[in-house]
Amino acid sequence: MKALVRRGRATRQIERRPDEGGVTEYLGFRVASSNYALPVAIVREIVRSGHLTPVPRAPAGVLGISSFRGRVITVIDLGSRLGLASSVVQPTAGPIKIPKLRILMVDIGQETLGYLVDEVLQVYRLAPRDIERATTVGTDVGMHVTGIARPQEGGEVVQILDPKALVP
């Protein structure tokens, strides 16, 4: 490939990968004892938990608000939102000190929300054929799950979440 030159500096040509059949990347994480995933395309950033300000009369699962990079973000305890064990035993103002606890900054429409998760696992590359459509099984979690995948043969099941359904 021929290098491009702009104002005396050489820039690299971008190599394009062959089409891989619509493979989508998902960020895997753990809440309670289950594995979940969201599309990487909507995850803005992964941050360590920080100072939270409680919001009076907030919906269930909302831990409070926090300021990240100059923006005020609503932080939601994903465990509580899914009807599972809460990631934080008792929400308090101030830093949360649990080693693997992270907040996923997720873009949903024009808003950015923070989802508190127990642990970030890895990025999964899944084709549509790797994801089975989820059916509602009568649980609170079933309303939030769009698909189920087993990324590795014999590995754990990963539940693909619908980010819009998680908004309180």
N, C-alpha and C positions, 0 to 999 in steps of 0.2 A: 504494500500500500504506500501511496505517496504521502509524505508529510505536508501539512498545510503550514504556510508561513504568514504571520500577521505581525506587522510592526517589528520585524527583526527577531521574533521569538517563534520557535517551532512548537506546534501543538500536536497532540496525538490524534489519530483517527480513532473513532470509537468502533470497537469490534462488536458486531451484532451476533447474538446467539441464534441458532436456527430455532424456528417455532417449535415449542415443546408441547403443543396441544393444549394451550390455555392453562398452564400451571400457574397457580396462585400461591403466594407466600402467606402463611399464617403465623402469628406470634403465639407460642404456647405458654401457658402459665397454669399454676395450681391455685385452687381455692378449696379450702377444707381439705379433703383427700382426693378430689377429682381434678382431672386435667381438662382445660378449656383452651380455646383459641379464638383470636380475632384477626381479621385481615391486616397484614402489615401496612397496607396502604393508608389506613386510617389512624395508625398509631404515630403520633407526633414525636413522643419522647417517653423514655422510662426514667423515672426519678426516684430517689430515696424519699421516704416519707418525711414530711416537714411539719412546720407549725400549722395547726388547724384552728380556725375560729368557729365555734359552734353556731348554728343558725336556729333561733327559736322556732318551734312549730314546723320544722322541716319534715318532709316525707320520710317514711321508714327507709333506712339504708343510707341516708345522707349524713355523712360524718361532720360536714361543715364546709367552709370555704378556705382557700389558701391562695397566696400570691406566688406565681411562678413566672419568672422572666417578665415581670411587670403586668401580668394578666391575672385577674381574679378568676379562680377555677373552683367549681363545685366538686367536692371529693365524695365519691360514693363507695361504701363498703360493699364490694361485689358479693361477698359471702352472705351478708345480710339481705342484699337485693335478690339473690337467688333462693333465699329461704334456707340456706345452709348455716353452718357455724360461722359466726362473725370472725373476721380477721383480727379485730380489736375487741378485747373483752369488755372494756368500758371506754367509750369515746371521751377523750379529755382534750382540753386545749394544751398545746405544747407539742414538742417532738415525740414521735412514737419510736420506741427503741426496740425493734425486733429485726434481727440481722438480715433476713431475706425478704422482708416486706417491701413492696414496691408500689408506686403509683404509676399506672399507665395513662399518659395524657393522650386522649382519643378525640379526634375530630369527628363530630356528628353534625352534619349540616353546617351551619354557621357558628356553632358552639363547640368549645373544647371542654370536655369533662375529664375528671381524674377518677380512675377505677383502682381502688385499693385491692391488691392481690397478695396472696401469701408468698409466692415465689414465681419468678420468671424462669421458664425452662429453656426453650429453644425456638428456632424458626423452622416450621414445617413447610415443605413444598408439595402441594397437593393438586392433582388434576381433578377435574369434575368426576371422573370415574372412581376416584379414591374416596369420595364422600357419599355416604348413604343419607338419603333424605330422612329427617327426624319426624316422628309422629308424636303428637301430644299424648302423653301417657297419664294425664290428670295431675301432674305435679306442677309446682311453681316453676321449676327448672325447665320443664318441657315447653313452656310458653316462650322461653328465651333462646332455645336451641334450634338452629336451622338445619344442622347436619351432624353426622357422626363419622369419624374417620379413625382408621388404625394405620398410622403412618409407617410403621415397621411391622414386618411379618411377625406375629406372635407378641407384638408390643401392646402397650396400654391404649385404651380407647381415648380419643380426644373429641370433646364436644365443641362444635363450632357454634359460637354465639351470634345472635342477631344484635348488633350494637344499638339499633333504634329501639328495640324492645326492652333494653336495659335502662332507658331513661325514665326516672320516676315521674 
